[in-house]
Amino acid sequence: MRLSAYRLTEHAEHERESDSILIQEIEEAFSSPALELVEDYPGDQRGHSALLLGFTKSGLPLHAVIGLSSPAIVVLITVYRPDEKLWKDWRVRL
């Protein structure tokens, strides 16, 4: 993901604030070479999207659903700190 070309939707901004996620954490987690694709949604009615897993420099996991319909800019549809009660290894839904 090219961080020079991304934006957060209003929903993502709201979720970011609710989970106290800093912009710096988003940029750390989603610019890492260790970034992982968790789920792919090619048939999403709003356009191709995907769930990504990244980790901040301090090792905290972050999930982001991103829109993939435009190669020029990555749209973060939502971003959140995954709940360990709902995810196994942050990658598989329980």
VMD Tcl script that builds the backbone (N, CA, C; Angstrom):
set m [mol new atoms 282]
animate dup $m
set s [atomselect $m all]
$s set {name element resname resid chain x y z} {
  {N N MET 1 A 0.850 -1.168 0.000}
  {CA C MET 1 A 0.000 0.000 0.000}
  {C C MET 1 A 0.894 1.228 0.000}
  {N N ARG 2 A 0.687 2.108 -0.904}
  {CA C ARG 2 A 1.471 3.346 -0.951}
  {C C ARG 2 A 0.798 4.360 -0.034}
  {N N LEU 3 A 1.478 4.657 1.048}
  {CA C LEU 3 A 0.872 5.535 2.036}
  {C C LEU 3 A 0.780 6.976 1.572}
  {N N SER 4 A 1.493 7.321 0.533}
  {CA C SER 4 A 1.355 8.668 0.002}
  {C C SER 4 A 0.033 8.812 -0.752}
  {N N ALA 5 A -0.620 7.699 -1.007}
  {CA C ALA 5 A -1.870 7.724 -1.760}
  {C C ALA 5 A -2.914 6.865 -1.066}
  {N N TYR 6 A -3.365 7.325 0.084}
  {CA C TYR 6 A -4.435 6.624 0.785}
  {C C TYR 6 A -5.329 7.663 1.447}
  {N N ARG 7 A -6.539 7.217 1.755}
  {CA C ARG 7 A -7.449 8.072 2.520}
  {C C ARG 7 A -8.346 7.206 3.373}
  {N N LEU 8 A -8.825 7.779 4.442}
  {CA C LEU 8 A -9.756 7.098 5.329}
  {C C LEU 8 A -11.166 7.602 5.027}
  {N N THR 9 A -12.109 6.678 4.976}
  {CA C THR 9 A -13.502 7.087 4.857}
  {C C THR 9 A -13.933 7.695 6.189}
  {N N GLU 10 A -15.073 8.315 6.188}
  {CA C GLU 10 A -15.618 8.863 7.437}
  {C C GLU 10 A -15.794 7.747 8.467}
  {N N HIS 11 A -16.260 6.590 8.004}
  {CA C HIS 11 A -16.431 5.453 8.909}
  {C C HIS 11 A -15.081 5.011 9.494}
  {N N ALA 12 A -14.060 4.917 8.657}
  {CA C ALA 12 A -12.733 4.516 9.134}
  {C C ALA 12 A -12.195 5.521 10.148}
  {N N GLU 13 A -12.410 6.786 9.884}
  {CA C GLU 13 A -11.955 7.820 10.818}
  {C C GLU 13 A -12.663 7.678 12.162}
  {N N HIS 14 A -13.956 7.402 12.124}
  {CA C HIS 14 A -14.726 7.212 13.361}
  {C C HIS 14 A -14.187 5.996 14.126}
  {N N GLU 15 A -13.976 4.881 13.441}
  {CA C GLU 15 A -13.452 3.673 14.087}
  {C C GLU 15 A -12.040 3.894 14.623}
  {N N ARG 16 A -11.230 4.630 13.865}
  {CA C ARG 16 A -9.867 4.945 14.303}
  {C C ARG 16 A -9.906 5.706 15.625}
  {N N GLU 17 A -10.766 6.693 15.699}
  {CA C GLU 17 A -10.891 7.478 16.926}
  {C C GLU 17 A -11.444 6.631 18.069}
  {N N SER 18 A -12.433 5.775 17.778}
  {CA C SER 18 A -13.030 4.924 18.816}
  {C C SER 18 A -12.011 3.965 19.433}
  {N N ASP 19 A -11.092 3.458 18.598}
  {CA C ASP 19 A -10.078 2.520 19.073}
  {C C ASP 19 A -8.757 3.206 19.437}
  {N N SER 20 A -8.761 4.536 19.424}
  {CA C SER 20 A -7.557 5.319 19.754}
  {C C SER 20 A -6.351 4.892 18.922}
  {N N ILE 21 A -6.573 4.769 17.623}
  {CA C ILE 21 A -5.502 4.385 16.702}
  {C C ILE 21 A -4.896 5.658 16.118}
  {N N LEU 22 A -3.597 5.783 16.251}
  {CA C LEU 22 A -2.894 6.936 15.708}
  {C C LEU 22 A -2.627 6.740 14.221}
  {N N ILE 23 A -2.590 7.835 13.476}
  {CA C ILE 23 A -2.244 7.761 12.052}
  {C C ILE 23 A -0.876 7.090 11.900}
  {N N GLN 24 A 0.051 7.400 12.774}
  {CA C GLN 24 A 1.382 6.782 12.732}
  {C C GLN 24 A 1.276 5.256 12.819}
  {N N GLU 25 A 0.369 4.737 13.664}
  {CA C GLU 25 A 0.196 3.294 13.787}
  {C C GLU 25 A -0.332 2.698 12.480}
  {N N ILE 26 A -1.263 3.394 11.843}
  {CA C ILE 26 A -1.798 2.921 10.562}
  {C C ILE 26 A -0.667 2.835 9.544}
  {N N GLU 27 A 0.124 3.877 9.477}
  {CA C GLU 27 A 1.208 3.905 8.503}
  {C C GLU 27 A 2.267 2.847 8.805}
  {N N GLU 28 A 2.566 2.605 10.072}
  {CA C GLU 28 A 3.509 1.539 10.441}
  {C C GLU 28 A 2.964 0.174 10.028}
  {N N ALA 29 A 1.727 -0.086 10.416}
  {CA C ALA 29 A 1.139 -1.410 10.209}
  {C C ALA 29 A 0.923 -1.741 8.745}
  {N N PHE 30 A 0.493 -0.763 7.956}
  {CA C PHE 30 A 0.096 -1.062 6.589}
  {C C PHE 30 A 1.134 -0.681 5.537}
  {N N SER 31 A 2.323 -0.326 5.998}
  {CA C SER 31 A 3.433 -0.141 5.060}
  {C C SER 31 A 4.505 -1.200 5.273}
  {N N SER 32 A 4.272 -2.094 6.209}
  {CA C SER 32 A 5.230 -3.157 6.520}
  {C C SER 32 A 5.262 -4.220 5.430}
  {N N PRO 33 A 6.443 -4.762 5.141}
  {CA C PRO 33 A 6.507 -5.870 4.183}
  {C C PRO 33 A 5.821 -7.134 4.713}
  {N N ALA 34 A 5.554 -7.166 6.022}
  {CA C ALA 34 A 4.884 -8.320 6.632}
  {C C ALA 34 A 3.356 -8.209 6.575}
  {N N LEU 35 A 2.832 -7.199 5.884}
  {CA C LEU 35 A 1.398 -7.015 5.739}
  {C C LEU 35 A 0.765 -8.277 5.158}
  {N N GLU 36 A -0.377 -8.698 5.720}
  {CA C GLU 36 A -1.016 -9.949 5.290}
  {C C GLU 36 A -2.439 -9.706 4.793}
  {N N LEU 37 A -2.792 -10.422 3.755}
  {CA C LEU 37 A -4.166 -10.475 3.280}
  {C C LEU 37 A -4.882 -11.536 4.102}
  {N N VAL 38 A -5.919 -11.147 4.814}
  {CA C VAL 38 A -6.675 -12.087 5.648}
  {C C VAL 38 A -7.891 -12.614 4.899}
  {N N GLU 39 A -8.626 -11.726 4.264}
  {CA C GLU 39 A -9.811 -12.111 3.499}
  {C C GLU 39 A -9.892 -11.231 2.255}
  {N N ASP 40 A -10.330 -11.825 1.167}
  {CA C ASP 40 A -10.474 -11.112 -0.099}
  {C C ASP 40 A -11.952 -11.095 -0.460}
  {N N TYR 41 A -12.458 -9.943 -0.878}
  {CA C TYR 41 A -13.865 -9.793 -1.218}
  {C C TYR 41 A -14.009 -9.275 -2.657}
  {N N PRO 42 A -13.686 -10.097 -3.658}
  {CA C PRO 42 A -13.748 -9.623 -5.048}
  {C C PRO 42 A -15.169 -9.308 -5.517}
  {N N GLY 43 A -16.158 -9.932 -4.912}
  {CA C GLY 43 A -17.546 -9.726 -5.336}
  {C C GLY 43 A -18.296 -8.684 -4.534}
  {N N ASP 44 A -17.621 -7.913 -3.720}
  {CA C ASP 44 A -18.282 -6.889 -2.912}
  {C C ASP 44 A -19.073 -5.955 -3.831}
  {N N GLN 45 A -20.331 -5.721 -3.505}
  {CA C GLN 45 A -21.198 -4.895 -4.349}
  {C C GLN 45 A -20.690 -3.464 -4.485}
  {N N ARG 46 A -19.869 -2.998 -3.534}
  {CA C ARG 46 A -19.326 -1.636 -3.611}
  {C C ARG 46 A -18.005 -1.590 -4.368}
  {N N GLY 47 A -17.509 -2.754 -4.776}
  {CA C GLY 47 A -16.221 -2.843 -5.462}
  {C C GLY 47 A -15.282 -3.763 -4.702}
  {N N HIS 48 A -14.308 -4.290 -5.392}
  {CA C HIS 48 A -13.348 -5.223 -4.811}
  {C C HIS 48 A -12.729 -4.626 -3.550}
  {N N SER 49 A -12.729 -5.415 -2.477}
  {CA C SER 49 A -12.134 -4.985 -1.215}
  {C C SER 49 A -11.434 -6.163 -0.566}
  {N N ALA 50 A -10.718 -5.882 0.513}
  {CA C ALA 50 A -9.966 -6.930 1.196}
  {C C ALA 50 A -9.741 -6.533 2.649}
  {N N LEU 51 A -9.602 -7.545 3.507}
  {CA C LEU 51 A -9.254 -7.347 4.909}
  {C C LEU 51 A -7.768 -7.617 5.062}
  {N N LEU 52 A -7.039 -6.639 5.596}
  {CA C LEU 52 A -5.603 -6.761 5.790}
  {C C LEU 52 A -5.261 -6.786 7.268}
  {N N LEU 53 A -4.169 -7.445 7.583}
  {CA C LEU 53 A -3.624 -7.481 8.941}
  {C C LEU 53 A -2.227 -6.900 8.900}
  {N N GLY 54 A -1.987 -5.945 9.757}
  {CA C GLY 54 A -0.661 -5.374 9.910}
  {C C GLY 54 A -0.358 -5.208 11.387}
  {N N PHE 55 A 0.910 -4.996 11.692}
  {CA C PHE 55 A 1.333 -4.814 13.075}
  {C C PHE 55 A 2.104 -3.507 13.208}
  {N N THR 56 A 1.817 -2.795 14.283}
  {CA C THR 56 A 2.551 -1.573 14.566}
  {C C THR 56 A 3.973 -1.940 14.989}
  {N N LYS 57 A 4.838 -0.946 15.074}
  {CA C LYS 57 A 6.218 -1.197 15.511}
  {C C LYS 57 A 6.261 -1.780 16.918}
  {N N SER 58 A 5.253 -1.492 17.734}
  {CA C SER 58 A 5.200 -2.056 19.086}
  {C C SER 58 A 4.544 -3.428 19.111}
  {N N GLY 59 A 4.168 -3.955 17.935}
  {CA C GLY 59 A 3.623 -5.307 17.838}
  {C C GLY 59 A 2.121 -5.420 17.980}
  {N N LEU 60 A 1.408 -4.305 18.011}
  {CA C LEU 60 A -0.050 -4.356 18.138}
  {C C LEU 60 A -0.684 -4.639 16.777}
  {N N PRO 61 A -1.658 -5.565 16.732}
  {CA C PRO 61 A -2.313 -5.874 15.458}
  {C C PRO 61 A -3.338 -4.816 15.091}
  {N N LEU 62 A -3.453 -4.566 13.799}
  {CA C LEU 62 A -4.510 -3.717 13.260}
  {C C LEU 62 A -5.114 -4.414 12.057}
  {N N HIS 63 A -6.418 -4.307 11.928}
  {CA C HIS 63 A -7.132 -4.764 10.743}
  {C C HIS 63 A -7.596 -3.535 9.977}
  {N N ALA 64 A -7.615 -3.659 8.671}
  {CA C ALA 64 A -8.210 -2.621 7.826}
  {C C ALA 64 A -8.904 -3.297 6.665}
  {N N VAL 65 A -10.100 -2.843 6.370}
  {CA C VAL 65 A -10.763 -3.231 5.136}
  {C C VAL 65 A -10.468 -2.105 4.166}
  {N N ILE 66 A -9.904 -2.487 3.011}
  {CA C ILE 66 A -9.519 -1.485 2.026}
  {C C ILE 66 A -10.266 -1.718 0.721}
  {N N GLY 67 A -10.537 -0.632 0.028}
  {CA C GLY 67 A -11.136 -0.704 -1.298}
  {C C GLY 67 A -10.049 -0.833 -2.338}
  {N N LEU 68 A -10.251 -1.730 -3.302}
  {CA C LEU 68 A -9.247 -2.000 -4.323}
  {C C LEU 68 A -9.710 -1.601 -5.714}
  {N N SER 69 A -10.750 -0.812 -5.800}
  {CA C SER 69 A -11.298 -0.492 -7.117}
  {C C SER 69 A -10.488 0.563 -7.872}
  {N N SER 70 A -9.655 1.307 -7.177}
  {CA C SER 70 A -8.839 2.330 -7.840}
  {C C SER 70 A -7.363 2.084 -7.551}
  {N N PRO 71 A -6.548 1.897 -8.573}
  {CA C PRO 71 A -5.121 1.671 -8.327}
  {C C PRO 71 A -4.392 2.936 -7.881}
  {N N ALA 72 A -5.003 4.105 -8.070}
  {CA C ALA 72 A -4.330 5.360 -7.761}
  {C C ALA 72 A -4.328 5.694 -6.272}
  {N N ILE 73 A -5.338 5.214 -5.550}
  {CA C ILE 73 A -5.445 5.547 -4.128}
  {C C ILE 73 A -6.060 4.379 -3.372}
  {N N VAL 74 A -5.494 4.075 -2.217}
  {CA C VAL 74 A -6.033 3.026 -1.354}
  {C C VAL 74 A -7.035 3.692 -0.415}
  {N N VAL 75 A -8.236 3.157 -0.363}
  {CA C VAL 75 A -9.271 3.695 0.512}
  {C C VAL 75 A -9.434 2.760 1.693}
  {N N LEU 76 A -9.168 3.278 2.895}
  {CA C LEU 76 A -9.409 2.505 4.104}
  {C C LEU 76 A -10.869 2.677 4.466}
  {N N ILE 77 A -11.634 1.609 4.274}
  {CA C ILE 77 A -13.068 1.634 4.535}
  {C C ILE 77 A -13.320 1.590 6.034}
  {N N THR 78 A -12.543 0.769 6.733}
  {CA C THR 78 A -12.563 0.741 8.186}
  {C C THR 78 A -11.205 0.294 8.680}
  {N N VAL 79 A -10.903 0.657 9.891}
  {CA C VAL 79 A -9.658 0.247 10.545}
  {C C VAL 79 A -9.989 0.054 12.024}
  {N N TYR 80 A -9.446 -1.024 12.605}
  {CA C TYR 80 A -9.772 -1.312 14.003}
  {C C TYR 80 A -8.740 -2.233 14.616}
  {N N ARG 81 A -8.756 -2.267 15.947}
  {CA C ARG 81 A -7.929 -3.212 16.693}
  {C C ARG 81 A -8.767 -4.488 16.841}
  {N N PRO 82 A -8.322 -5.595 16.267}
  {CA C PRO 82 A -9.134 -6.816 16.349}
  {C C PRO 82 A -9.251 -7.324 17.783}
  {N N ASP 83 A -10.406 -7.857 18.109}
  {CA C ASP 83 A -10.699 -8.405 19.437}
  {C C ASP 83 A -10.199 -9.848 19.489}
  {N N GLU 84 A -9.336 -10.146 20.449}
  {CA C GLU 84 A -8.766 -11.493 20.540}
  {C C GLU 84 A -9.825 -12.559 20.813}
  {N N LYS 85 A -10.999 -12.164 21.310}
  {CA C LYS 85 A -12.083 -13.118 21.543}
  {C C LYS 85 A -12.778 -13.512 20.239}
  {N N LEU 86 A -12.551 -12.735 19.179}
  {CA C LEU 86 A -13.219 -12.976 17.904}
  {C C LEU 86 A -12.289 -13.515 16.820}
  {N N TRP 87 A -10.973 -13.514 17.093}
  {CA C TRP 87 A -9.992 -13.896 16.078}
  {C C TRP 87 A -8.952 -14.854 16.652}
  {N N LYS 88 A -8.624 -15.873 15.890}
  {CA C LYS 88 A -7.523 -16.772 16.242}
  {C C LYS 88 A -6.292 -16.258 15.500}
  {N N ASP 89 A -5.253 -15.932 16.242}
  {CA C ASP 89 A -4.007 -15.408 15.661}
  {C C ASP 89 A -4.257 -14.186 14.786}
  {N N TRP 90 A -5.336 -13.460 15.042}
  {CA C TRP 90 A -5.716 -12.252 14.312}
  {C C TRP 90 A -6.081 -12.522 12.852}
  {N N ARG 91 A -6.083 -13.815 12.445}
  {CA C ARG 91 A -6.252 -14.170 11.029}
  {C C ARG 91 A -7.507 -14.980 10.716}
  {N N VAL 92 A -8.025 -15.692 11.687}
  {CA C VAL 92 A -9.165 -16.591 11.457}
  {C C VAL 92 A -10.302 -16.204 12.416}
  {N N ARG 93 A -11.484 -15.996 11.850}
  {CA C ARG 93 A -12.633 -15.643 12.686}
  {C C ARG 93 A -13.049 -16.837 13.538}
  {N N LEU 94 A -13.360 -16.570 14.790}
  {CA C LEU 94 A -13.829 -17.645 15.679}
  {C C LEU 94 A -15.343 -17.727 15.653}
}
mol reanalyze $m
mol bondsrecalc $m
mol representation Tube
mol addrep $m
